[in-house]
């Protein structure tokens, strides 16, 4: 698949941030072509795909994507992948309710305490 060409198989983010005017694939306006940040909430049924093929699609076909953020549902853990010069992705694991997710690309700091607000953690016992 070359940039700008699609085979009809799309991936949908749980949440995204766009800087500027959003661009869509077609008149249905359900496929965003220019996200800056994408958030995915991990679950046992989607985690492998979100980390693997879905992230590969995003980083290969979305030139505007600068940050890919995975949110754990097991504990207060955010995994932040940030695009660097040359297409290298820098990984940072941010853990604990007192930590902050820094998204320099959009000038935003998100406290994990707010991301995980109203979440009840279960220790499995």
C-alpha positions in Angstrom: 0.0 0.0 0.0 1.4 3.4 -1.0 0.7 6.6 0.8 -2.8 7.8 -0.1 -3.9 4.4 -1.4 -6.3 2.3 0.6 -7.4 -1.3 0.3 -10.7 -0.7 2.2 -9.4 -2.1 5.5 -9.3 0.8 8.0 -8.3 1.0 11.6 -10.3 3.2 14.0 -8.7 4.8 17.0 -10.4 5.0 20.4 -9.6 8.7 20.5 -7.5 11.1 18.5 -6.4 14.7 18.3 -6.1 16.7 15.1 -4.2 19.9 14.7 -5.8 22.1 12.0 -8.6 21.2 9.7 -9.5 17.4 9.8 -9.1 15.6 6.5 -11.3 12.5 5.8 -11.1 9.6 3.4 -14.6 10.2 1.9 -17.9 11.9 2.5 -18.8 9.6 5.3 -16.2 11.4 7.5 -15.5 8.3 9.5 -11.9 7.8 8.5 -9.5 10.5 9.7 -6.4 11.0 7.5 -4.5 13.5 9.6 -4.4 12.8 13.3 -1.6 14.2 15.4 -2.1 12.0 18.4 -3.9 8.6 18.6 -5.1 7.0 21.9 -5.9 3.3 22.2 -7.4 1.7 25.3 -6.0 -1.8 25.6 -8.1 -4.8 26.3 -7.3 -8.5 26.3 -9.1 -9.0 23.0 -7.4 -6.0 21.2 -4.0 -5.5 22.8 -1.9 -7.6 20.4 -3.5 -5.9 17.4 -3.2 -2.4 18.9 0.5 -3.0 19.6 1.2 -4.7 16.3 -0.6 -4.4 13.0 -2.7 -1.4 14.0 0.3 0.6 15.1 2.2 -0.5 11.9 -0.7 0.8 9.8 -0.8 4.1 11.6 2.9 4.8 11.5 3.2 3.7 7.9 0.3 5.6 6.4 -0.3 8.6 8.7 2.5 11.2 8.1 0.9 13.6 10.5 0.9 11.1 13.4 3.5 12.2 16.0 2.2 10.4 19.1 0.7 6.9 19.7 -0.6 6.4 23.3 -1.7 3.0 24.7 -3.7 3.0 27.9 -3.6 0.0 30.2 -6.8 -1.2 31.8 -5.0 -3.4 34.3 -3.2 -0.6 36.2 -2.4 3.1 35.8 0.1 2.7 33.0 0.4 4.7 29.8 2.7 3.7 27.0 3.7 6.7 24.8 5.4 6.3 21.4 6.7 9.5 20.0 7.9 9.9 16.4 11.4 11.1 16.1 13.4 12.4 13.1 14.0 9.6 10.6 10.8 7.7 11.5 12.2 6.3 14.7 9.7 5.9 17.5 10.8 6.7 21.1 9.1 4.7 23.8 8.2 6.0 27.3 6.3 4.0 30.0 4.5 6.3 32.4 3.2 4.6 35.5 1.4 5.6 38.6 -1.5 8.0 39.4 1.0 10.8 40.3 2.7 10.7 36.9 1.9 12.9 33.9 1.8 12.1 30.2 3.6 14.9 28.3 2.5 15.4 24.7 4.9 18.1 23.4 3.4 17.9 19.9 0.2 19.5 21.1 1.5 21.3 24.2 -0.4 19.2 26.6 0.2 17.5 30.0 -2.3 14.9 31.1 -2.1 13.7 34.7 -2.7 10.0 34.9 -4.9 10.8 37.9 -7.3 12.5 35.5 -6.9 9.9 32.7 -7.9 7.1 35.2 -10.5 9.2 37.1 -13.3 7.0 38.4 -11.6 3.8 37.6 -11.7 1.1 40.3 -8.7 -1.2 40.3 -9.1 -4.8 41.2 -6.1 -6.9 42.4 -7.7 -10.2 41.3 -7.9 -11.6 44.7 
